């Protein structure tokens, strides 16, 4: 299947020509700050199958190990690039043209989840990172500044 997506204004567009490797709902403080929301969901695509078809995001180094990508024009959150996951591109699930076609695999950094947030699903939940992928994210990086 071909997956497409992009930012709010359309200046940045992408295409992935492979199905997602996984999708995750992150509750860390950095994802809250980046998204302005209670959590942020990412879809992992193989880097070899991923192409920018119009423009590219501007990147911001959010920690020693990760960069966040956003549209330079409208500011839409688009990507996260974690050095230990160089074989994939993580795109914000909401930036997909058809986000409804992806079902997340799990919740991570639930120790940082906002106390009033209730999500009624049966997905696995991890206080920090999921054992499904390597990560170098540390407790201090996941907390809100």
DRENROGU-799844 format. One line per 8 residues: number of its first residue (from 1); their letters; for each residue x, y, z of C-alpha. Coordinates in steps of 0.5 Angstrom, whole numbers, plus 2048, in hexadecimal, padded with zeros to 3 digits. Example, Ala and Ser with C-alpha at 12.3 -4.5 7.8 and 13.67 -1.06 7.14 Angstrom:
<nodes>
1 = AS = 819 7F7 810 ~ 81B 7FE 80E
</nodes>
This chain:
<nodes>
1 = XXXXXXXX = 800 800 800 ~ 802 807 7FF ~ 802 80C 805 ~ 802 814 804 ~ 801 819 808 ~ 804 820 80A ~ 803 827 80D ~ 7FD 82B 80E
9 = XXXXXXXX = 7FF 830 809 ~ 801 82B 804 ~ 808 82E 803 ~ 80B 827 806 ~ 809 821 803 ~ 80B 819 804 ~ 80A 812 801 ~ 80C 80C 804
17 = XXXXXXXX = 80B 806 7FF ~ 80B 800 805 ~ 807 7FF 80B ~ 808 802 811 ~ 80D 7FE 816 ~ 809 800 81C ~ 805 806 81F ~ 806 808 826
25 = XXXXXXXX = 802 80D 82B ~ 807 811 82F ~ 805 815 835 ~ 80C 818 837 ~ 80D 81F 838 ~ 811 821 832 ~ 80B 81E 82E ~ 806 822 831
33 = XXXXXXXX = 80A 829 830 ~ 80C 827 829 ~ 804 826 827 ~ 801 82A 82C ~ 7FD 824 82E ~ 7FC 81F 833 ~ 800 81A 82F ~ 803 819 828
41 = XXXXXXXX = 802 813 824 ~ 808 811 81F ~ 808 80C 819 ~ 80E 808 818 ~ 810 807 810 ~ 816 804 80E ~ 81B 80A 80B ~ 81C 806 805
49 = XXXXXXXX = 815 806 803 ~ 814 80E 805 ~ 815 814 800 ~ 813 81B 801 ~ 80F 81D 7FB ~ 80F 825 7FC ~ 813 829 801 ~ 816 826 807
57 = XXXXXXXX = 815 827 80F ~ 81A 82C 813 ~ 81D 828 818 ~ 81E 82A 820 ~ 822 826 824 ~ 81E 824 82A ~ 823 820 82E ~ 82A 81D 82D
65 = XXXXXXXX = 827 817 829 ~ 821 81A 825 ~ 81E 81F 821 ~ 817 822 81F ~ 815 824 818 ~ 810 829 817 ~ 80D 82D 811 ~ 812 833 810
73 = XXXXXXXX = 80B 837 80E ~ 805 835 812 ~ 809 832 818 ~ 805 82B 817 ~ 809 825 81B ~ 80B 820 816 ~ 811 81C 818 ~ 815 819 81E
81 = XXXXXXXX = 81C 816 81C ~ 820 812 822 ~ 827 811 820 ~ 826 809 823 ~ 820 808 81E ~ 824 80B 817 ~ 821 805 813 ~ 81A 809 814
89 = XXXXXXXX = 816 80F 813 ~ 811 811 819 ~ 80B 815 816 ~ 806 818 81A ~ 800 814 819 ~ 7FB 81A 819 ~ 800 81C 813 ~ 7FD 816 80E
97 = XXXXXXXX = 7F8 817 809 ~ 7F5 811 80C ~ 7F6 811 813 ~ 7F0 80C 815 ~ 7F4 807 811 ~ 7F9 806 816 ~ 7F8 803 81D ~ 7FD 804 822
105 = XXXXXXXX = 801 7FE 826 ~ 802 801 82D ~ 802 807 831 ~ 809 809 834 ~ 80C 80E 839 ~ 805 80D 83D ~ 809 80F 843 ~ 808 816 841
113 = XXXXXXXX = 801 815 83E ~ 7FC 81B 841 ~ 7F8 818 847 ~ 7F2 81A 844 ~ 7F3 817 83D ~ 7EF 810 83C ~ 7F0 80C 836 ~ 7EB 806 835
121 = XXXXXXXX = 7EF 801 831 ~ 7F2 7FB 832 ~ 7F9 7FD 830 ~ 7FF 7FB 834 ~ 802 800 838 ~ 809 802 83A ~ 80B 807 840 ~ 811 808 83B
129 = XXXXXXXX = 813 806 835 ~ 811 7FF 831 ~ 815 7F9 831 ~ 813 7F9 829 ~ 818 7FE 827 ~ 81F 800 82A ~ 81F 807 82D ~ 824 80C 830
137 = XXXXXXXX = 81F 810 833 ~ 820 812 83A ~ 81B 814 840 ~ 81E 81B 840 ~ 81C 81C 838 ~ 815 819 839 ~ 813 81E 83E ~ 810 824 83D
145 = X = 816 82A 83D
</nodes>
